[in-house]
């Protein structure tokens, strides 16, 4: 980021195809307007001279700027998809940056000509784009682009209370219990498990032969009350191969409500040689019918 008068100016590189004098002029004009609105635009028409190393310029431009504005046209798409010329080289750099950094929001597509499907390179077709087609282009869309570059986006309104006329319908009711095996199996996946390591000798105050213990903290992220929960821990060796298992005592509670977090008993880690990790398997039993489902499907899960 560059600063001026204590203000933070976002930086942006413009990636486009040299396809006509008119197009180059439009790119120059939109870049100038963005600069006048506080965005430090890097444009090859201003920043390169004969004799410059263009690959080095493009690599630094994509890497070092806060944003990359991708001016999408059918010509740009053809060159990017087929890795032709400077546009193709920039496409390689940009896709590599997305893969390495995971920062998709750095790359902002701008539709300038044609339909989106015929103007957008394959790797950005699923992205939210800014439509600046036509002359003049839509001023509201330009404002959205400018707000995005300056990090100013609309905030959602405050979340209000549930109206009494709706809230009264749920008084005294528990979340729904699953009615089908599909729902039961879906619930089984909706748990967050945190593994807490600790030295059991320090916790109980006496020397203990196996000090490397863990505690499982489990959060119910389903929408159902779970009246019975069983936790299975599977020991894995350094190669990830199962070497033994220990079924924890069933945890019986009246209500494990949605969003509730609770902790299990202690589970030894290290009773078998070369054991380095634990795999946590969680079962929950809603009723006898669900238990029957689990037992029948256990070999396939």
HELIX and SHEET records of a PDB file:
HELIX    1   1 UNK A   21  UNK A   36  1                                  16    
HELIX    2   2 UNK A   44  UNK A   47  1                                   4    
HELIX    3   3 UNK A   54  UNK A   64  1                                  11    
HELIX    4   4 UNK A   74  UNK A   81  1                                   8    
HELIX    5   5 UNK A   85  UNK A  101  1                                  17    
HELIX    6   6 UNK A  104  UNK A  106  5                                   3    
HELIX    7   7 UNK A  116  UNK A  119  1                                   4    
HELIX    8   8 UNK A  122  UNK A  124  5                                   3    
HELIX    9   9 UNK A  139  UNK A  149  1                                  11    
HELIX   10  10 UNK A  164  UNK A  167  1                                   4    
HELIX   11  11 UNK A  168  UNK A  170  5                                   3    
HELIX   12  12 UNK A  181  UNK A  188  1                                   8    
HELIX   13  13 UNK A  200  UNK A  204  1                                   5    
HELIX   14  14 UNK A  288  UNK A  297  1                                  10    
HELIX   15  15 UNK A  298  UNK A  300  5                                   3    
SHEET    1   A 2 UNK A   2  UNK A   4  0                                        
SHEET    2   A 2 UNK A   7  UNK A   9 -1                                        
SHEET    1   B 5 UNK A  40  UNK A  42  0                                        
SHEET    2   B 5 UNK A  11  UNK A  15  1                                        
SHEET    3   B 5 UNK A  67  UNK A  72  1                                        
SHEET    4   B 5 UNK A 107  UNK A 111  1                                        
SHEET    5   B 5 UNK A 130  UNK A 131  1                                        
SHEET    1   C 3 UNK A 191  UNK A 199  0                                        
SHEET    2   C 3 UNK A 212  UNK A 220 -1                                        
SHEET    3   C 3 UNK A 261  UNK A 268 -1                                        
SHEET    1   D 3 UNK A 242  UNK A 247  0                                        
SHEET    2   D 3 UNK A 226  UNK A 237 -1                                        
SHEET    3   D 3 UNK A 251  UNK A 256 -1                                        
SHEET    1   E 3 UNK A 242  UNK A 247  0                                        
SHEET    2   E 3 UNK A 226  UNK A 237 -1                                        
SHEET    3   E 3 UNK A 275  UNK A 284 -1                                        
END                                                                             
